[in-house]
Amino acid sequence: MIRLVYLSIALLLFTAASAQTISIDEYINTYKDLAIKEMIRTGVPASITLAQGIVETESGNSKLVKKSNNHFGIKCKETWTGPSVSHDDDAPGECFRKYESAEQSYVDHSDFLRTRKHYNFLFSLDPADYKAWAYGLKKAGYATNPAYPQMLIKYIEKYNLNDYSLIALGKKQDNSPIIAKTEQPVVTEQTIAVTASAPLQQPVQQQPVAQQQTAVVVVEEEKKSAVNYPSGEFKINETRVIYATKGTSFLAIAQQYNVPLKWLFDFNDLKEAEELDKDQLLYLQRKRRTGANQYHVVAKGETLYDIAQAQGIRLDALLQMNMVAANQQPEAGQQLYLQTTAPAAPKTVARR
């Protein structure tokens, strides 16, 4: 009898836990950073990604998302070789992709749109034009529901989701409070791997590095895009780098990290000088000829030099892959290729 009571209590607790749901606001707060990161990486608007996630998962509460982490209703298709689950949709028992985490689902969604020819036309649209993207997805056959575009637009406008696209484009600051992250923390535009290097024994900056918790990138007023970098040495694109502040002596950095001073200027495409004239990333070894990400969407006020430093890629390689001259400046919102040659040069504006 006692065992029966315990079983009944356990069943009630399980039922109560299963019945828990999250709100749309909670879904947005949980996954907005992922959507922004993926827009920077691939150009898929964050507003569209979040709206699709809300629609496809019933704001994170659907049976499919709970058993598969599939946030975008992507079916197995003929090329899928990963895990899958069976789920009733347009027909009973259809095959849907299964992921270990929500982040995997978000990445696969971006790649799914980026790599299929019938979605190519979407990337010629203004990434801030969520209506064009919503109707474009329907035109390309993403969903069978005839009201799919209107559903996406409704959520984007009701919850101001286009703000997250503007943040990814560098046209708006993210002033939202710190929130709980998803299964795997999303850092910034690139994954930053912190090395086990010891803190500086002597200060080489105006403020000792050892006293800093993080170094905050202060970019030009136009860009309004803050990124947090670790103090000390870390890696971007498998390349050793530090974040140094304005006024730091180049000689002190070279001596601290045992890098010939001449090489330090060469690695960072800088003219010889005594000290840094702005806060920036400084590489301690030669950057790579390709980036860790496939693409980079140009933010307002962001220069080709800024992009090369942020992505850990050689400036000359970036120019060559995208068929851009050193005296040209790609327009904000243009997509630059980081691993392969671009099919066409980006639109450019006159440099001021």
N, C-alpha and C positions, 0 to 999 in steps of 0.2 A: 504493500500500500504506500509506504514511504517512497519507494522508487518511482511509483506512478506519479506521486505529487511532484518529485524533483523533475521528472520528465515533462510534466505539464508546465512547470515554471520555466524550464529551459525553452520549451516550444513558444511560450508567450514572449520571452525575452528576444528570441530569434525573430519572431513575427514583428515585434516592435522595432527592432533594429532595421529589418528589411523595409519597413514602411517609411523610414526616414527619407526625406527628400531635401534637395537644395533649391534655393530660389534662383531666378535668372541673374539677379545682382551677384549672388555668390558664385555662380558659374563664370560670369564675366571677370570678377576679381581674381578668381583662381587661374584663369587661362589667358588673360589679356597679355601678359608678358611673353607667353609662347607665341601668340598671334603677331605681336610686334617683332619678335626675333625672326619669325619665318618671313615676314614681309621684307625685312632688311636682307635676308638671305636670298629670297627667290622673287620678290616683287608681287606676291599674292597679297592683296589688300587685307590688313588686319580686320577691318570692319566686316568684310565678306567672310573671312575665316570664322570670326566669333559668331556672326549671325547663322552661318551654316551649322556650327557646333550646337547652337541653341536649338535650331529646328530639328537637326538630325538626332539629337539625344534627348529631346524634351528637357532641355537645360540640365543635362547630366543625370537624368532620372530614368532613362529608358532601359528596358531589359537588355537590349543589344550592347549598350555602352558598359553596363555593369558586368556583363560576362565576357567582354572582348576588348574593352578600352577603345572601341572603334567610334570615334566622335563624328565621323562624316559619312557614315553609311556606305563606305566603299566595299563593293563586292569583290570576290576573289579574282575574277577575270582570268584569262588564259595564262597570264605571265606570273601569277602569284604562286610562290613556292613555300611561303611561310605558314604559320599556324592559322587555323580557320575555325569558325563556329557555324552551326546551322541556325537559321533564323527565318521566320515567316515574314515575307515582305510583299512584293508583287506576286509571288508564288510561294507555296508552302516549302519550307526547308531549304531556302536559298543559302548559298555559301558566302559568308562574309569574312573579311580579314580580321585577324585577332592580333593584338599588340600587347607587349609586356607593360607598357606605360602609355599615358596620355601623350607624352612628348613624342613617342614613336608615331602615334597616330597623326599628330599635327605635322610632323616632318614628312610622312608619307603622303598626306593630303596635298602639301605644297608641291612635292615632287610629281605627284599624279597629274596635277594641272600643268606643271611646267614642262613635262616631257611628252605629253600627248599632242599630236599635231592638230587635232580638232579644237584644242583650247589655245593654240598659238595666238590667234587674233586678239584674245583678251589682253595680252601683254603689250599691245599697241594702244590700249585705252589709258586714259588718265587714271592712275591708281587711286586718286581721291574721288573719282566718279563712281560711287557705289551703285548707282542705278544702272549705269551702262554695264557694269560687271554682273549685276544680278540678272538682268535680261540676257546678257551674253552667256551666262552659265546655262540658262534654260535653252537657249538657241543651240548650244553645243551638246545638249542632251544629258546634262548632269542629273536631272531629276525628271520624273514622269508627271509630277503634280503640276497642272497648268498654272496654279497660283503660286508656284515656288518663288518667282521674283518678288511678288508683292509681300510674301511672308518675310523674306530677307530684308526688304526695304523697311517694313514695319518695325522690326526689331532694331535695325540700325538707327532709325530716326527716334524711336522711343527711348533708347538707352544711349544715345549719342556715341555709337560705336565708331563713327568716322573720325572721332578725336584720336583714336588709337592709330589709325592710318596716318594722320597728320603728325603724330609723335614719331612714327617710324620714318617719315619723310623729313623730319627735322623742322617742321613748320609749327610745332606746338610743344610746349613743355609738359612733362608728366608730373603734375602736382598732387597725384593721388597718394594716400597714406600707404605705408608699408603693409603688405598683406601676406598671407600664407602662400608659399610657393607650391608648385605641383610636385609630383613624385621626384623629379630630378630638377634641381635649381637651374633656372635660366639666368645667365649672367648678363651678357651684352651681345653685341653684334658678332663677336668671335668668342670661342670658348677659351678661357684663360686658365692655363695650368700653372699653379703656383709651385715653384721648386722648393727644395728644402734648404735653400741658401740661408746662411746666418745673417742677422741684421748687421748694419754697419757698426763698426767699433768707434769710428770717429765721424762727426757730422761733415758731409760734403755739400750740404745744401744750407739755405738760410735757416731752415728748421731741420733738426736731425731726423733722418729717416726712421730711426729706431723708435721715435716718439709718435710716429704716425700710425694710425690704424688702417686707413686707406688713403689713397691719393685721388682726389677728385679732379677730373679733367675739366678745365675751364676753357670753353671754346669761344670763338668769335660770337658777338652778340647776335648775328644773323642766324647762327646754327641752333642755339638754345638746346643743345643735346648733351646732357651730362652723363659721363661714364665713370664708374668706380673701378680703379685699378689697385691691385695689391701694392703694399710698400715692398721695397727690396726688389730682388730679381725674380722674374716669372717668365712665362713663355707665351708667345702668340705665334700661331702657325709653326710650332716646333722650333722657334727661334728665340734665343735669349734676349730679354729686353728689360728695361726699367722705366719707371715714370719719374721724370725729373722736373723740378719747378724752375720758373724764371729766376735768373741770377746765379744758377748753379755753375760752378767752374767746370769746363770740359776737362781740364787737366786733372782735377780731383776725381772726376768720374773714371777717367782712363786709368789712373793709378789705383783707385779702389777696386776696379774690376779687372785689372791686369790686361788692358786692351791698349795697343799702341794708339796714341792720340790721333795720328793721321788716319788710321783705320776707322776710328770712331766717326770722324766726319764723312768718310767714304761710305760706311755702312748706312748712314742716315741721310745721304744726299744733301749734305750741308756744306756751306763755305766755312773756312777756318775762322774761328772767333774765340774770344776768351771765355765767354759765358753764354748761357742760353738766354735768348731774348723773349721767350715765352714758355709756358708749361707745355711739355710734350713727351711722347714716347721716344726713347733712345735705344736703339738696338746695339747689342754687344757683339754680334756676329752678323755676317752678311745675310740679308733676307732671301727668301726663296723666290723662284721665278714663277710659281703659281700659288694661289691662295688656298686656304683650308675650305672656304666656301666657294660655291659655283659662281655666285653673282653678288653684286653690291648695288643697291639702289642709292643714287646720289641724293644727299640731303641738301637743303638750301644753305648756301654759304660754304659748302664743303668743297675743298680743292682736291685735285688729283694727288697732291702730296699728302694731304690729310688721309685720303683713302689708302694710299700705299702704306703709310705708317700704321693705320688702324688694322689693316688686313695682314701686315707682315709680308708684303710682296714688294719686289724691286720696282721702282718707279718706271724704269725703262721698259720692263716687261709688261706693266700695266698699260703703258702708252701703246706698245706694239700690239698687244692682244686686241685692243679696242680701236685701233687705227686713229689715234688722237695725237696731235702734236703737243709739244710741251707748252706752247703759248695758247692753247685752246682750253676752254672750260665747259664740261658737259652740263646741260640744264638739270635742275633739280627734278628728280623723278625718273631720270634716265637710268637704265640698267647697264652696268659695266660687267664684263666677263672677267673672271679671275682664274679660270683653269684652261679655257680653250679660246681660240680666236673668235671674236664676235662676227656674226653674219653681216653686220653693217655698222658703220661708225655711229655713235650716239649724236643726238642733236646738241649743238654747242652754242654758247653765248659769248659775247665779247668780254674779255677780262678787263676788270676795272683797274 
